[in-house]
Amino acid sequence: MEFRKQIHYRYQPAKILTNKYGVTAIALFCSVLWGSAFPVLKISYAELGMRPDDLYAQIILAGMRFFLAAVLLFALVFINRQRMKITRHLFAELFVLGILQTGLQYFFFYYGLAHTSGMKGAVLASSGTFFVVLLAHFYYRNDKLNRYKVFGMAAGLAGIILVNADKSFDLGFTFKGEGALILSGLVSALGTIMAKRLSESLHPFLITGWQMFFGSVLMISLGLPGLKEYSLTFTTTAWILLVYSAFLSATAFSLWYSLLKYNKAGEISIYKFMIPVSGVILSSVFIPGERFDLLMAAGLLLVTLGIIAVNRNQDAVMPDNLTKRAS
């Protein structure tokens, strides 16, 4: 308990983390960073000569990305002389968080994406946002569902569907495809709630670093047995893209967990609808043959309206006496 109080006292919120406009700017920045992973991965696969259906190579690449991100964060924490000592209880929670938020989430995501269409993948990948809002409704007294959140989620989902409207879509369901993507969203939501609780005791950089370390070890362990020879042939460009993807993961998760510490999970999670939208838009800029069109513009508008609706007349900061879960 003494350690929890000490860390909580030392880590005082920056004004930008508690200001409505600052929260919006950081949340959108994180979403765009995560969205940039879409074109980066597509270009990386081409540079590495990786087949789109080579699941084990994709998992290994993701594991390398998160392991490198963890190393970058640990180095930053050490340079800034942040206290790295963690109690045994918190260490166990960080292990579980890493297995959920990095390991299982991305394993289910890649596995599901390999067994379904691009549009269904984009839509179902956003299920984590719905799960966070629902879990927050039952977990926190001041983060309940209301008509603005319902409208915001509906608008966000409609926006993602519009952005991906030119891709194939059907009502088929398999546990390998759609089921895995829903599981990815569920474990991501559980990880978000865990990360918010841990942020009361630990610096977000430490949470992110340990989460990615544990998750990356799991992913590499799962991917190595099925990795084929010459599945990953790194070029100079591929190495540069790997370093960038590690940087974007470390930055986005650290900033996101900083926001989670002082804001309602159900309200800032709506910004994640911007991830697939920004991913498609950035792909149209950097990948030949993909272009920005009216459907993308309409989808972006709908997601923006959803974000505005969810955050209408809401305070950015959660007072300490309101952050506790409902008893």
C-alpha positions in Angstrom: 0.0 0.0 0.0 2.9 2.3 0.8 4.3 1.8 -2.7 1.0 2.5 -4.3 0.6 5.8 -2.5 4.2 6.8 -3.3 3.8 6.2 -7.0 0.4 7.8 -7.2 1.8 10.9 -5.4 4.9 11.2 -7.6 3.0 10.8 -10.9 1.0 14.0 -11.0 -1.2 14.7 -14.1 0.0 17.0 -16.7 -2.7 19.6 -17.6 -2.9 18.3 -21.1 -4.1 14.9 -19.7 -7.0 16.5 -17.9 -8.0 19.2 -20.4 -10.8 18.3 -22.8 -9.0 19.6 -25.9 -5.7 18.0 -24.8 -7.5 14.7 -24.3 -9.0 14.9 -27.7 -5.7 15.8 -29.4 -3.8 12.9 -27.6 -6.5 10.4 -28.3 -6.7 11.2 -32.0 -2.9 11.2 -32.2 -2.8 7.7 -30.7 -5.5 6.5 -33.1 -3.7 7.9 -36.1 -0.5 6.2 -34.9 -2.3 2.9 -34.5 -3.9 3.5 -37.9 -0.5 4.0 -39.5 0.3 0.4 -38.6 -2.0 -0.8 -41.4 0.0 0.6 -44.4 3.3 -0.1 -42.5 2.4 -3.8 -42.1 1.3 -4.0 -45.8 4.6 -2.5 -47.0 6.5 -4.6 -44.5 4.9 -7.9 -45.7 5.9 -6.9 -49.3 9.5 -6.1 -48.2 9.9 -9.3 -46.3 8.4 -11.4 -49.1 5.8 -12.7 -46.6 2.6 -14.4 -47.8 -0.6 -12.8 -46.6 -1.8 -16.1 -45.2 1.5 -16.9 -43.4 0.1 -16.6 -39.8 3.2 -17.8 -38.0 5.5 -15.2 -39.7 3.0 -12.5 -38.9 2.9 -13.4 -35.2 6.7 -13.6 -35.0 6.9 -10.1 -36.7 4.4 -8.7 -34.2 6.3 -10.3 -31.3 9.5 -8.7 -32.5 7.8 -5.3 -32.8 6.4 -5.4 -29.3 9.7 -6.8 -27.8 11.6 -3.9 -29.3 8.9 -1.5 -28.1 9.4 -2.8 -24.6 13.1 -2.4 -24.8 12.7 1.2 -25.9 10.3 2.0 -23.0 12.6 0.3 -20.4 15.5 2.4 -21.7 13.4 5.6 -21.5 12.3 4.7 -17.9 15.9 4.0 -16.9 17.3 7.3 -18.5 14.6 9.3 -16.7 15.4 7.5 -13.4 11.8 6.4 -12.9 11.5 3.8 -10.1 11.3 0.4 -11.7 10.7 -1.7 -8.5 7.4 -3.5 -8.6 5.7 -5.5 -5.9 5.0 -9.2 -6.5 1.2 -8.6 -6.7 1.5 -5.9 -9.3 4.0 -7.9 -11.2 1.5 -10.8 -11.5 -1.2 -8.3 -12.8 1.3 -7.0 -15.4 1.9 -10.5 -16.5 -1.8 -11.1 -17.0 -2.2 -7.8 -18.7 0.6 -8.6 -21.2 -0.9 -12.0 -22.0 -4.3 -10.3 -22.6 -3.6 -6.9 -24.2 -0.6 -7.9 -26.3 -0.3 -11.6 -26.6 -3.8 -13.0 -27.0 -5.4 -9.9 -28.5 -3.0 -9.8 -31.4 -2.9 -13.6 -31.8 -6.7 -13.7 -32.1 -6.6 -10.6 -34.4 -4.1 -12.1 -36.9 -5.7 -15.5 -36.7 -9.2 -14.2 -37.3 -8.1 -11.8 -40.1 -6.6 -14.7 -41.9 -9.9 -16.5 -42.0 -12.3 -13.7 -42.9 -12.8 -10.8 -45.4 -11.1 -7.4 -45.0 -14.3 -5.6 -44.3 -15.6 -8.0 -41.7 -12.1 -7.8 -40.1 -12.2 -4.0 -39.9 -15.8 -4.0 -38.5 -15.2 -6.8 -35.9 -11.9 -5.5 -34.9 -13.8 -2.5 -33.5 -15.7 -4.8 -31.2 -13.2 -4.0 -28.4 -14.6 -0.4 -28.2 -18.2 -1.8 -27.6 -16.9 -4.2 -24.9 -15.0 -1.4 -23.1 -18.1 0.8 -23.0 -20.2 -2.1 -21.7 -17.6 -3.2 -19.1 -17.2 0.4 -17.9 -21.0 0.7 -17.5 -20.9 -2.2 -14.9 -17.5 -1.5 -13.5 -17.6 2.3 -12.7 -20.3 4.3 -11.1 -19.7 7.4 -13.3 -19.2 5.7 -16.7 -22.7 4.6 -17.5 -24.3 4.0 -20.9 -26.4 6.8 -22.2 -28.1 7.9 -25.4 -25.0 9.8 -26.5 -22.7 6.8 -26.2 -25.2 4.6 -28.0 -25.4 7.1 -30.8 -21.7 7.5 -30.9 -21.0 3.8 -31.1 -23.6 3.4 -33.9 -22.2 6.3 -35.8 -18.6 4.9 -35.4 -19.6 1.5 -36.6 -21.5 3.0 -39.6 -18.4 5.0 -40.4 -16.2 1.9 -40.4 -18.7 0.1 -42.6 -18.7 3.0 -45.1 -14.9 3.2 -45.3 -14.8 -0.5 -46.1 -17.9 -0.7 -48.3 -15.9 -1.7 -51.4 -14.7 -4.9 -49.7 -16.5 -8.2 -49.6 -19.1 -8.7 -46.8 -21.4 -11.5 -45.9 -23.3 -12.8 -42.9 -21.2 -16.0 -42.5 -19.7 -16.8 -39.1 -16.9 -19.1 -38.2 -15.0 -19.4 -34.9 -11.7 -19.3 -36.8 -12.5 -16.0 -38.4 -15.3 -13.9 -36.9 -15.2 -15.6 -33.6 -11.4 -15.0 -33.2 -11.8 -11.3 -34.0 -14.6 -11.0 -31.4 -12.3 -12.7 -28.8 -9.6 -10.2 -29.8 -11.9 -7.3 -29.0 -13.0 -8.9 -25.7 -9.5 -9.6 -24.3 -8.5 -6.0 -25.4 -11.4 -4.6 -23.4 -10.5 -6.6 -20.4 -6.9 -5.4 -20.7 -8.1 -1.8 -20.9 -10.0 -2.1 -17.6 -6.9 -3.8 -16.0 -4.6 -1.1 -17.4 -6.7 1.6 -15.9 -6.6 0.0 -12.5 -2.9 -0.5 -12.7 -2.4 3.2 -13.7 -3.4 4.1 -10.2 -0.2 2.6 -8.9 2.3 2.5 -11.8 3.7 4.9 -14.3 2.1 4.3 -17.8 5.6 3.7 -19.3 6.2 0.8 -16.9 2.8 -0.7 -17.6 3.3 -0.5 -21.3 6.8 -1.8 -21.2 6.0 -4.9 -19.1 2.8 -5.6 -20.9 4.6 -5.6 -24.3 7.5 -7.7 -22.9 5.3 -10.4 -21.6 3.0 -10.3 -24.6 5.9 -10.4 -27.1 7.4 -13.4 -25.4 4.1 -15.3 -25.7 3.7 -14.3 -29.4 7.2 -15.4 -30.3 6.7 -18.7 -28.4 3.5 -19.3 -30.3 5.0 -18.4 -33.7 8.4 -20.1 -33.7 7.1 -23.7 -34.0 5.3 -23.0 -37.2 7.8 -20.5 -38.8 9.0 -21.7 -42.2 12.6 -21.2 -43.4 13.1 -17.9 -45.2 9.6 -16.6 -44.2 11.2 -13.4 -42.8 13.9 -12.0 -45.0 14.7 -8.5 -43.7 15.8 -5.7 -46.0 17.0 -2.3 -44.8 13.5 -0.9 -45.4 12.0 -3.7 -43.5 14.2 -3.0 -40.5 13.3 0.7 -40.6 9.6 -0.2 -40.7 10.0 -2.6 -37.8 11.7 0.2 -35.7 8.9 2.6 -36.6 6.2 0.1 -35.8 7.9 -0.5 -32.4 8.1 3.3 -31.8 4.4 3.8 -32.7 3.3 1.0 -30.4 5.4 2.2 -27.4 4.2 5.8 -27.9 0.5 5.1 -28.6 0.0 2.7 -25.7 2.0 4.8 -23.2 -0.1 7.9 -24.1 -3.3 5.9 -24.1 -2.7 4.5 -20.6 -1.9 8.1 -19.4 -5.3 9.1 -20.7 -6.9 6.1 -19.1 -5.5 7.1 -15.7 -7.5 10.4 -15.6 -10.4 9.9 -17.9 -13.4 7.6 -18.3 -12.6 4.4 -20.2 -16.0 4.4 -21.9 -15.6 7.9 -23.2 -12.1 7.9 -24.6 -12.4 4.4 -26.1 -14.8 5.9 -28.7 -11.7 7.5 -30.3 -10.5 4.0 -31.3 -13.2 4.0 -34.1 -10.7 6.4 -35.8 -8.1 3.7 -36.0 -9.4 1.7 -39.0 -10.6 4.9 -40.7 -7.2 6.6 -40.4 -5.6 3.3 -41.5 -7.6 3.2 -44.7 -6.9 6.9 -45.4 -3.1 6.5 -44.7 -3.1 3.4 -46.9 -4.6 5.5 -49.8 -1.7 8.0 -49.4 1.3 5.6 -49.1 0.2 2.4 -51.0 -0.1 2.6 -54.8 -3.5 1.6 -56.1 -5.5 2.7 -53.0 -7.2 6.0 -53.1 -9.3 8.3 -50.9 -12.9 8.6 -52.0 -16.3 10.0 -50.9 -17.1 6.8 -48.9 -14.0 7.4 -46.8 -14.9 11.0 -46.3 -18.4 10.0 -45.2 -17.0 7.4 -42.9 -14.6 9.9 -41.3 -17.5 12.3 -40.8 -19.7 9.7 -39.1 -16.8 8.6 -36.8 -16.2 12.3 -35.9 -19.9 12.8 -35.1 -19.8 9.7 -32.9 -16.8 11.1 -31.0 -18.5 14.4 -30.5 -21.7 12.8 -29.3 -20.1 10.6 -26.7 -18.1 13.4 -25.2 -20.9 16.0 -25.3 -21.1 17.9 -22.0 -18.7 15.4 -20.4 -15.9 16.3 -18.0 -12.5 15.0 -19.0 -11.2 14.4 -15.5 -12.5 11.7 -13.2 -12.2 12.8 -9.5 -10.5 10.2 -7.3 -13.7 9.5 -5.5 -15.5 8.6 -8.7 -12.9 6.3 -10.3 -13.6 3.4 -8.0 -15.6 0.5 -9.4 -19.2 0.1 -8.3 -19.5 -2.1 -5.2 
